[in-house]
């Protein structure tokens, strides 16, 4: 079966250019003059091709300086899979990587991370508060990667709720018959957005998760 966390890890490692906004720096020529100055007509072409290839490599995946918040992290496997700084939070610390915290009230400040991950963590009745907290801790333009069960989500209502909170949907991908992944970008919440969130019934948007015996 498909593991949504593994898919999230791979997407973070190889996300498209539109997700990465770090500027590229052009290397300065070394001492002794450039090859063009010594009469090599193909030097500029080779240099531009090399810089293009290097730029493409650097644009694969999120920048190493980006901080990730893993909300409802479980065993904090995300922190092991990526080289980025990952803050792993859950109600129970299953290992030293996990910080015990209520993920509706994280012990970090506003705009503390470039990426927030919520993977199968919206199972509580106050799941809307988790998304509000993700919006708080993300920088403006930050990325929220969210995974849940296909059968739970009332899609149009869910996307409307996210818009009211202050998220724009960048991608929606059904990775199997069971799981769906979303990418959201943090924006400014629209006027009256939060009051509209309070008026929505969470049970109409995400169906309760029912455990069944096999």
N, C-alpha and C positions, 0 to 999 in steps of 0.2 A: 504493500500500500504506500501511497505518496505521503511523505512527512512534510507538512507545510513549513516547518522551521527550516528544513534543508533547502527548500525552494527559496525562502527568504534570504538565507545565507548566500546562495548562488547569485541571486539577483543583486544583492549588495556588492558582491565581488565583481559583477560584470554589468552594472547598470548603464543605460545609454547616456549619451552626452548631455541630454537635456536635464538629467538629474544632478550633474556636476557643474558647478559654477565657478570653480577655482580658476583664476587667470593663468595663462601659460606665459612663461618667461623665455625669451630667446637668449641662448648662450652667446656671450661676447667672444669675438675672435681672439685667439691666442697671439702672443707677441710674435713679431717677424713678418706681419702683413698677411693678408688673406691670399688664398690660392688664385683668386681673380687678378690680384695685383701682380702675380707672377706669370700671367698669360695662359691660364687653364680655362678654356671657354666652357667646360662642363662642370666646373667647380660649384657654381651657383646652383645648378640643377641638382647635383648630388647633395649639397647642403640642405636645400629645401626639402628634398625627398626624405633625408635622414630626420630632419626636424618634424616632418609630418608623421613619420612612423613613431618617433619618440612621443609626440603629442598624443597619438592614438593610444599608445600603451598607458600613458599617464591618465587618460580619461576613462579607462576601464575601471569601474568600481568607484566607491565613494572615497574621498580623500582620507588619508591615514590620520589626519588631524581631527576628523569629525568624531564627536562623542555620541554614543548610542545609549539610550535608556531602554532596558528590557523590562517591561511591565507585566508581572505575572510570569516570572522567568522559569519556574520549576527548578530544574537542576542547573540552570545557568549555562546551558550548552552553547548558547550564542557567544558568550564570552570566550569560550575555548576555540570556537570556529573562526573568529575574526581577530585581526591584529589591532583593531581600533580599541580605544578605551570604552568598555561596556560597563554601565552601572546596572546591576542585576537586582531587582526587587521582587519580593514575594512575602506572603504571610508567614512562611516557615523557611528557615535556613537549612536546606538539605546538605549544604557543604559550605566551606568558607567563602566561596565566591558570591554567595547570596546575602544581600542585606535585608533584614526583616523590616517590612514597612507595609502600611496600608497604601495600596497603589492609587487610591483616590486622594491621598494627601502625602505626596512624596517629600522626603526631607532634602529637597534641592530647590534652588531658586527658579524664578522665571527665566525663560530663554537659556536654559542650561545645556541643551543638546541639539544637535543637527538632525538626529534620527530617533524616533521612538518606535518600538516594536511591541505590538499587542497580538500575541499568537495564542488563540484559543483561551483567552483570559477574560472574556466578557460573559461569564457564566453566572455571576452574582446578580441579585435584583437591582443593585445600584450601578449597573454597567455604564450608564450614561455619564456618571461622575468620573469614571476612568477615562473616558474620551475627553471630557472637559479638562482633566488633569494633564493629559497628553498635549492638549493645545497649550496649556500654561507653560509647560517645561520646554517646549520646542521653540527654537528661534523662528523669527518670521521667515517664511519660505522653507521651513524645515519639513522633513519627510516623515510621515506616519505610515508604517507598513502593518497591515492588519489582516489576520487570518481568522476565519470562522467556518461554521458548517453551512453548507448551501441550504439545507432544509430549514434553518432557523431564520434566515434574513428575508424580510419583506422589502425587497430591493428599492422601489421608488421612495418609500417612506424613510428607509435608512439613509439614502443619499441626501434626502431633504434635511434630515436631522443633522447630518455632517455639515451641510452647507450653513445651517443656522449656527452651529458651533463655531464655524470659521475654517472649514476645510474644503478644498477643491479636489475632486476625484481626478487623478492622473491616469489610473489604470484599474481595470477590474478584470480578473482572470480566474476562470473556473479551472483549477488544476486537476480535478478529478470529479467523480460523481458525488464526492463527499465534501470537499473543501473548496472554498473560494478565497482569493487573495485580493486585497485592495491596496493601492498606493494613494495617499492623500497628501496634499501640500497645504501647509498652514498659511492662512491669510487672515485678514482682519474680519472679525465676526460682523455680519450686517447689522444695521440698526434694528433693535427689537429682536435680534436673533436669539439671545438667551431666554427672553421671556417666551418666545415661541417654543423653545426646547422644553420649558417647564409645562407647557400646555399639551405636549404630545404624550401619549400613553406608551411607555417602553414595551409593554407586553404586545402591542400591535406591531412593533418594529422587529423585535427579536423574540422568537418563540422560546419558551422555557426548554432547557436541555433536560431530556428524560433519559435516565439510565435504564437499559434493558438487559435482561439476562439473555445470554446466548444459548 
